[in-house]
Amino acid sequence: MVFSSLPFLLGFMPVFFILYYLLPDDNKNPALFLGSVIFYGVGTWGHPLYLLFLLCSMAVNIRLGQRIRSEIRRRRRILRPDECRTFAGIPKDAGRRYLYLGLLWNFGILFFFKYMGFVGENLNRLLPDGLAVFPTSRPELPPGISFFTFQVVSYLIDLCRGADYEAKASLSVGTYLCMFPQLIAGPIITYKEVEAPLCRRRHSLPLLDRGLREFSIGLGFKVLLANRIGGLWREVNAIGYESLSTPLAWMGIAAFSFQLYFDFYGYSLMARGLGFMLGMRFPVNFSYPYTALTMTDFWRRWHMTLGQWFRDYVYIPLGGSREGRGRTFRNLLIVWLLTGIWHGASWNYLLWGLLLFLLIALEKLGLKKIFSQIPLLGHLYMLLAIPLTWLVFAVTDLRQIPVYLGRLFGSPAGTGAAVFSQDYIKYGRIYGLLLIVCLVFCTPLPRRLYDRYSHSWPVSVGLLAVFWLSVFYLYIGLNDPFLYSQF
């Protein structure tokens, strides 16, 4: 079950929140936990073991968190003045064995579901012909497994670093791990960001109103923009890359760029809106990334919670940028290769991560300063860099990437392929206005106007129209799954 579905919009969401608000405050966490379990169970109806896996993994990690906290408390009591310490006076080895068990458990499960088949296929290629000893099956991914893994790992690491979490509050931790607003596709939230509202959150009509508004905006971005502009990318794939004219090739990759942005941005806004309705403030996940002047700035604005996770739990522990340029580039390479692998188990995601590392490394060597000083040059650079990096992300068949690049830059069509040079006129008439609308909504201007007039009656009526128009489009079948749900 996803947010942009009629069962959620007209069934789960109204029923859950009516019951949620009727319950006393002491029962709201149990209600949220139970509602999240039902949400996940309905979404994995064809794979009931996935729900069992989620509950089992939650229980294991809650127990490990309790053991880490108990070990740290015990070591604090016997701490000697000359003992080596880290963070808030914690011995280096306090709770580490339980942390390592947690890392092995969580990343082991992620590897089994997401990477075992890919690794097995590539290891078998190194063996003599006809010999295949490594498993190559690729089980269907449990929804949200990557996001769940990163959240629970951050929780265990923070405990080991000395975070003063009440690890015995099993219900609060379990609710944090399976909260339905961000369970499937983020944003990635650390426990410290929601610990206080989980224990003592307040509800009000202004928060409910704000949540409904944010949710409606996100739903509109997903259904009215992402789903509709995604039709152009599907048309491009149906035509075949060899037969595209150069203008249509650029329109196609622009359409994918817009689809990915409004799909994930829309989901994040819906999750944030649901958070407000629950009395919580989820972190902002996007900050107009398509207006960035450099790729470095772009990735500070895109999927911000993922970038912060890699910064706090990989980049900084490796040394960050404090140990010279050589190690800085090494750390960046590790982070971006891991970012690519996190998105999927295939070579094109690794290639995508490597490409981003190269661009960011070049910016650190001086390009970033040039583009920042000459904004027009920076925007032109990103006008090329953004769609070209997404091309590596979008085209999963590596052999087709050079074909598409050839059509982007006007190389002759492939053997036997016929290019209709006026195809962009046909699709421009269908999608041209929508491309312009998407471009406008990538800028801060619409949001500034909304913030200024958000409580005027025309805006309120407009949001109501957006919600019900989205419902209508879903009813007539204009729907796509969230792109990021596959990760």
Sequence and secondary structure as in RCSB ss.txt:
>XXXX:A:sequence
MVFSSLPFLLGFMPVFFILYYLLPDDNKNPALFLGSVIFYGVGTWGHPLYLLFLLCSMAVNIRLGQRIRSEIRRR
RRILRPDECRTFAGIPKDAGRRYLYLGLLWNFGILFFFKYMGFVGENLNRLLPDGLAVFPTSRPELPPGISFFTF
QVVSYLIDLCRGADYEAKASLSVGTYLCMFPQLIAGPIITYKEVEAPLCRRRHSLPLLDRGLREFSIGLGFKVLL
ANRIGGLWREVNAIGYESLSTPLAWMGIAAFSFQLYFDFYGYSLMARGLGFMLGMRFPVNFSYPYTALTMTDFWR
RWHMTLGQWFRDYVYIPLGGSREGRGRTFRNLLIVWLLTGIWHGASWNYLLWGLLLFLLIALEKLGLKKIFSQIP
LLGHLYMLLAIPLTWLVFAVTDLRQIPVYLGRLFGSPAGTGAAVFSQDYIKYGRIYGLLLIVCLVFCTPLPRRLY
DRYSHSWPVSVGLLAVFWLSVFYLYIGLNDPFLYSQF
>XXXX:A:secstr
  TTSHHIIIIIHHHHHHHHHHS GGGHHHHHHHHHHHHHHHHTTT HHHHHHHHHHHHHHHHHHHHHHHHHHHH
HHT  TTS EETTTEETTTTHHHHHHHHHHHHHHHIIIIIHHHHHHHHHHTS TT   S        TTHHHHHH
HHHHHHHHHHTT    TT HHHHHHHHH HHHHTT     HHHHHHHHHH    HHHHHHHHHHHHHHHHIIIII
IHHHHHHHHHHHHH GGG  HHHHHHHHHHHHHHHHHHHHHHHHHHHHHHHHTT       S GGG SSHHHHHH
HSSHHHHHHHIIIIIHHHTTTSS HHHHHHHHHHHHHHHHHHH SSHHHHHHHHHHHHHHHHIIIIIHHHHHHSH
HHHHHHHHHHHHHHHHHHH   TTHHHHHHHHHTT    TT    TTHHHHHHHHHHHHHHHHHHHTSSHHHHHH
HHHTTSHHHHHHHHHHHHHHHHHHHTT     GGGG 
